[in-house]
């Protein structure tokens, strides 16, 4: 099954927690804190794989999580950083933010791209020692890794796109000029997936041709299969428009040409401006006068016209030589630039959710799972450790929220399993 769009969830690895440890050694008095830092969490990296042609694997697995970094240890030992999670995708895959549509990366070359960064490791208590705080009994937790929903969209990398109505001979043409072997039969929608073929022009010279299936009237608005595959034409440097010059399907080839170009314009005005040549196929099924009439019409419109009989490769050499020469004059295949994050993503403070509930004079701080890691690192019997915990409560806005609820000195605050008296 050809799958060219998928939505997945990515979660990079959490950084390891810093350690709370003190140096203990015979004949060494007051060894001091020596808790090591946590290791970095694993990144999620995307890499192009030329052996893949669809996004079918992402239909069955939609959640990807990297490993967490190792916690710090005693003797200033830093925890081991986690390995990156590498995800292979077909060449030409766009990675977009599922919420905003922002392009994060275009996976079109061999360079791996980090899509979600792992969290940094937390500091061990060795960093919190000062002249007045010589026995810090707390450390920082590791930062969470980035978490994001992304949409994967495959846009084939092809120099030339074959377009036209079903059964005009696109598959036959690509099969005789390249090494591709698509299924060919005399009925509509024989080709259900885009077919790529490499056209070799000699040593060190070649280009890629794509047979784009399913284009019919209304494709630009979602009718038929064409809407699903129009995205694969967007990267093509040149379009080869194949028409059935014999009208064997009971259609007018000129009318077919106009209808397909209308669909291209509806889908993307930029795409409709792409360089285009016209190939009149099935010349053996009509007379020379009709071929001359069709040829004269397109030449008068400024299109280069090639009459061919694709089934026996008649006229295809002249066509391919012309295409190869024109490609030398055109810019390279379009690569989409990554779009930067909006400025507010960098300047806005990280939101830490919580709720305050008052019951029987006790102020309960709830729905703030993020604080659990901090509480696990705090020693409630250590004054300096509690001071650190108080700073976290104030910086996160919890103290302000308690005061807005009317808390007074001496009232009880409950944060999960820790209760303490409020001191303004």
C-alpha positions in Angstrom: 0.0 0.0 0.0 1.3 3.4 -1.0 1.2 5.8 2.0 2.5 9.3 1.6 1.2 11.1 4.6 1.3 10.1 8.3 0.9 11.7 11.7 3.1 10.6 14.6 4.0 11.6 18.2 7.6 12.2 19.2 9.0 12.4 22.7 12.7 13.0 23.2 14.4 11.5 26.2 14.4 13.2 29.6 17.7 14.3 31.1 19.1 12.3 34.0 18.7 13.6 37.5 21.6 15.2 39.4 22.9 13.2 42.4 23.0 14.2 46.1 26.2 12.8 47.5 29.0 13.7 49.9 32.6 12.7 49.7 33.5 10.1 52.4 37.1 9.1 52.7 39.3 8.1 55.6 41.5 11.0 56.9 39.6 13.5 54.7 37.6 15.8 56.9 34.5 17.6 55.4 34.9 16.1 52.0 32.0 18.2 50.7 29.3 17.5 48.1 30.3 15.4 45.1 27.0 14.5 43.4 27.5 14.2 39.7 25.3 15.6 36.9 22.7 13.7 35.0 23.3 12.6 31.4 21.5 14.1 28.4 18.3 12.5 27.1 18.3 11.0 23.7 17.4 13.1 20.6 15.0 12.0 18.0 16.8 12.1 14.6 15.3 11.7 11.1 17.4 10.2 8.3 16.7 9.6 4.7 16.7 6.0 3.5 16.8 5.4 -0.3 15.5 1.9 0.2 12.1 3.2 1.5 9.5 4.5 -0.9 6.4 5.0 1.3 5.4 6.0 4.9 3.6 2.7 5.4 5.6 1.8 8.5 4.1 4.8 10.3 0.5 3.4 9.9 1.3 0.8 12.6 3.6 2.7 15.0 2.6 6.2 15.8 4.5 7.0 19.0 8.3 7.2 19.3 10.1 7.9 22.5 13.9 8.2 23.0 15.6 6.9 26.1 16.2 9.0 29.2 19.7 10.0 30.3 21.4 8.2 33.2 21.2 9.8 36.6 24.4 11.3 38.1 26.5 9.3 40.6 28.8 9.9 43.5 32.4 11.1 43.2 31.3 13.7 40.6 30.4 11.0 38.1 28.2 12.3 35.3 25.4 10.0 34.1 25.7 8.5 30.6 23.9 10.3 27.9 21.2 8.3 26.1 21.6 7.2 22.5 19.7 9.1 19.9 16.6 7.4 18.4 17.1 7.4 14.6 14.0 7.2 12.5 14.4 6.3 8.8 12.0 7.9 6.2 11.9 8.0 2.4 13.9 10.6 0.6 11.8 13.7 0.0 9.8 13.5 3.3 8.7 16.8 4.8 8.4 17.0 8.6 5.8 19.5 9.7 4.4 20.6 13.1 1.0 18.9 13.2 -0.5 21.8 15.1 0.7 24.8 13.1 1.8 23.3 9.8 5.3 24.8 10.2 7.9 23.0 8.1 10.5 21.6 10.5 12.7 19.8 8.0 12.9 18.5 4.5 14.6 15.1 4.6 16.0 15.1 1.1 19.7 14.3 1.5 22.0 12.2 3.6 22.3 14.7 6.4 20.5 13.5 9.6 18.2 16.1 11.2 17.4 16.4 14.9 13.6 16.9 15.1 13.1 16.7 18.9 16.0 17.5 21.3 16.6 15.5 24.5 16.5 17.2 27.8 19.7 18.3 29.6 20.8 16.5 32.6 20.2 18.0 36.1 23.0 19.4 38.2 24.3 17.4 41.1 24.6 19.0 44.5 28.3 19.8 43.9 27.1 22.9 42.0 25.1 24.2 44.9 27.9 24.4 47.4 28.8 28.0 48.5 30.7 29.6 51.4 27.5 29.8 53.4 25.8 26.6 52.1 28.4 23.9 52.5 26.1 20.9 52.8 23.5 21.2 50.0 21.1 18.3 50.3 19.3 18.8 47.0 20.0 18.5 43.3 18.2 19.4 40.1 16.1 17.0 38.1 16.8 16.5 34.5 14.9 18.6 32.0 12.2 16.9 30.0 12.8 16.2 26.3 10.9 18.0 23.6 7.5 16.5 22.8 5.7 17.2 19.6 3.1 15.8 17.1 4.4 15.9 13.6 3.0 15.2 10.2 5.1 13.4 7.7 4.4 14.2 4.0 6.2 12.5 1.2 6.9 14.6 -1.9 8.8 12.6 -4.4 12.1 13.9 -5.7 11.8 13.8 -9.5 13.1 16.0 -12.3 10.3 15.3 -14.7 6.6 14.6 -13.9 4.4 12.8 -16.3 0.8 14.2 -16.1 -2.3 13.5 -18.1 -5.6 11.7 -18.0 -5.7 7.9 -17.1 -5.0 5.5 -19.9 -3.2 8.0 -22.2 0.1 6.0 -22.0 2.1 7.6 -19.2 3.1 4.2 -17.7 4.1 2.9 -21.1 6.2 5.9 -21.8 8.1 5.7 -18.5 8.6 1.9 -19.0 10.3 2.4 -22.4 12.6 5.3 -21.5 13.7 4.2 -18.1 14.3 1.1 -16.0 10.9 1.3 -14.3 8.5 -1.5 -14.8 5.0 -0.3 -13.9 1.9 -2.4 -14.3 0.4 -1.7 -17.7 -3.2 -2.6 -18.8 -5.9 -1.1 -21.0 -8.2 0.2 -18.2 -8.4 3.3 -16.1 -6.4 3.6 -12.9 -4.1 0.7 -13.6 -1.4 2.8 -11.9 -2.4 3.4 -8.3 0.9 4.7 -7.0 3.5 7.2 -8.4 6.2 5.3 -10.3 9.8 6.6 -10.4 12.1 5.7 -13.3 15.7 6.7 -13.9 16.4 7.8 -17.4 20.1 7.3 -18.3 21.5 9.5 -21.0 25.0 8.1 -20.8 27.8 7.8 -18.3 27.4 10.3 -15.5 24.2 11.7 -17.0 20.7 10.8 -15.9 17.4 12.3 -14.6 14.4 10.9 -12.7 11.0 10.7 -14.3 7.8 10.2 -12.2 4.5 8.8 -13.5 1.8 10.7 -11.6 -1.4 8.6 -11.6 -5.0 9.4 -11.1 -5.4 12.9 -12.5 -8.9 13.6 -13.7 -11.3 16.5 -13.9 -11.8 17.8 -10.3 -8.6 16.4 -9.0 -7.4 19.8 -7.7 -10.5 19.9 -5.5 -10.1 16.3 -4.2 -11.9 14.3 -6.9 -10.5 10.8 -7.7 -7.0 9.7 -6.9 -5.3 12.8 -8.4 -5.6 15.0 -5.3 -3.6 12.6 -3.3 -0.8 12.5 -5.8 -0.6 16.2 -6.9 1.8 16.9 -4.1 4.3 14.7 -5.8 4.4 17.0 -8.8 5.4 20.0 -6.7 9.1 19.2 -6.8 9.3 18.5 -10.5 11.4 20.8 -12.5 9.5 20.1 -15.7 6.1 18.6 -16.6 5.6 16.3 -19.6 1.9 16.4 -20.5 0.8 13.2 -22.2 -2.4 13.3 -24.3 -4.1 10.6 -26.3 -3.9 12.2 -29.7 -6.2 9.5 -31.2 -9.1 10.3 -28.9 -9.5 6.5 -28.4 -11.3 7.1 -25.1 -13.9 9.3 -26.8 -12.4 12.5 -25.4 -10.9 15.6 -27.2 -7.1 15.7 -26.5 -7.0 19.5 -26.5 -9.9 19.6 -24.0 -8.1 17.0 -21.9 -5.0 19.2 -21.8 -7.0 22.3 -20.7 -8.8 20.4 -18.0 -5.6 18.9 -16.4 -3.9 22.3 -16.5 -6.9 23.8 -14.8 -6.6 21.2 -12.0 -2.9 22.1 -11.6 -3.8 25.8 -11.2 -6.5 25.0 -8.7 -4.1 22.9 -6.6 -1.1 25.3 -6.9 -0.8 28.4 -9.1 2.9 28.1 -8.9 2.7 24.5 -10.2 0.7 25.6 -13.3 3.6 27.9 -14.3 6.2 25.1 -14.4 7.8 24.5 -17.8 5.7 22.1 -19.7 6.0 20.1 -23.0 3.2 18.1 -24.7 3.5 14.5 -25.9 0.9 13.2 -28.3 0.8 9.5 -27.8 -0.9 6.8 -29.9 -0.2 8.4 -33.2 -0.6 5.0 -34.9 -4.3 5.1 -34.1 -5.0 8.3 -36.0 -4.1 9.9 -39.4 -1.3 12.3 -40.2 -3.7 15.2 -40.7 -5.0 15.0 -37.1 -1.4 14.8 -35.8 -0.5 17.9 -37.8 -3.6 19.7 -36.5 -2.9 18.9 -32.9 0.8 19.7 -33.3 0.1 23.1 -34.9 -2.4 24.0 -32.1 0.1 23.4 -29.3 3.0 25.0 -31.2 0.9 28.1 -31.7 0.3 28.2 -27.9 4.1 28.1 -27.3 4.4 24.5 -26.2 7.0 22.1 -27.7 5.0 19.1 -29.1 6.3 15.6 -29.7 4.2 12.9 -31.5 5.2 9.5 -30.3 4.1 5.8 -30.2 5.2 4.9 -26.8 4.3 1.2 -27.1 7.0 0.7 -29.8 9.3 3.5 -28.5 8.8 5.5 -31.7 9.7 9.2 -31.2 10.8 8.7 -27.6 14.5 9.3 -28.2 13.9 12.8 -29.6 11.7 13.5 -26.7 14.2 12.4 -24.0 17.1 14.2 -25.6 15.1 17.4 -25.6 14.0 16.9 -22.0 17.6 16.3 -20.9 18.8 19.4 -22.7 16.1 21.6 -21.1 16.8 20.3 -17.6 20.3 21.7 -17.9 18.8 25.2 -18.1 16.5 24.8 -15.1 17.2 25.2 -11.4 17.7 22.1 -9.2 14.8 20.2 -7.6 13.0 22.3 -5.0 14.1 21.8 -1.4 11.9 23.3 1.2 13.6 25.5 3.8 12.9 24.9 7.5 10.6 27.5 9.0 11.8 29.1 12.3 9.7 28.8 15.4 7.6 31.9 16.1 9.4 34.4 18.4 6.9 33.8 21.2 8.0 30.2 21.4 11.4 31.4 22.7 10.4 34.4 24.8 7.3 33.0 26.6 8.1 31.3 29.9 7.5 27.6 30.2 4.0 27.0 31.6 3.8 25.0 34.7 0.2 24.0 35.3 -1.3 23.6 38.8 -4.6 24.1 40.6 -5.4 25.4 44.1 -8.2 23.8 46.1 -9.2 25.0 49.6 -10.9 22.4 51.9 -11.4 22.8 55.7 -8.8 25.5 55.9 -6.1 23.5 54.1 -4.8 24.8 50.7 -4.2 21.8 48.4 -1.8 22.3 45.4 -2.9 19.8 42.8 -2.5 18.8 39.1 1.2 19.7 39.1 3.0 16.4 38.4 6.0 18.4 37.2 6.8 19.2 40.9 7.1 15.5 41.9 10.6 15.2 40.6 11.7 18.3 42.5 10.1 17.0 45.7 12.0 13.8 45.3 15.2 15.7 45.3 14.4 17.8 48.4 15.4 16.9 52.0 12.5 18.1 54.2 14.8 18.0 57.2 17.4 20.4 55.6 16.8 24.1 55.8 18.7 25.0 52.7 16.9 22.3 50.8 13.6 23.7 51.8 14.7 27.2 50.8 15.4 25.8 47.3 11.9 24.2 47.3 10.4 27.6 48.3 12.1 29.3 45.4 10.6 26.8 43.0 7.1 27.5 44.4 7.5 31.2 44.1 9.0 31.1 40.6 6.3 28.8 39.3 3.5 31.2 40.6 2.2 28.8 43.2 2.9 31.3 46.1 1.1 34.1 44.2 -1.9 31.8 43.5 -2.1 30.9 47.2 -2.1 34.5 48.2 -4.8 35.3 45.7 -6.9 32.6 47.4 -6.5 34.4 50.7 -4.0 32.3 52.5 -2.6 33.8 55.7 0.4 33.1 57.9 0.1 29.8 59.7 -2.3 28.2 57.3 -1.5 24.7 56.1 -0.4 24.0 52.5 -0.5 20.5 51.1 1.6 19.6 48.1 1.0 15.9 47.5 2.5 14.2 50.5 4.3 17.3 52.0 2.4 19.6 54.4 3.9 22.8 55.8 2.8 26.1 57.4 2.6 29.1 55.1 5.1 31.8 56.1 4.8 35.0 53.9 
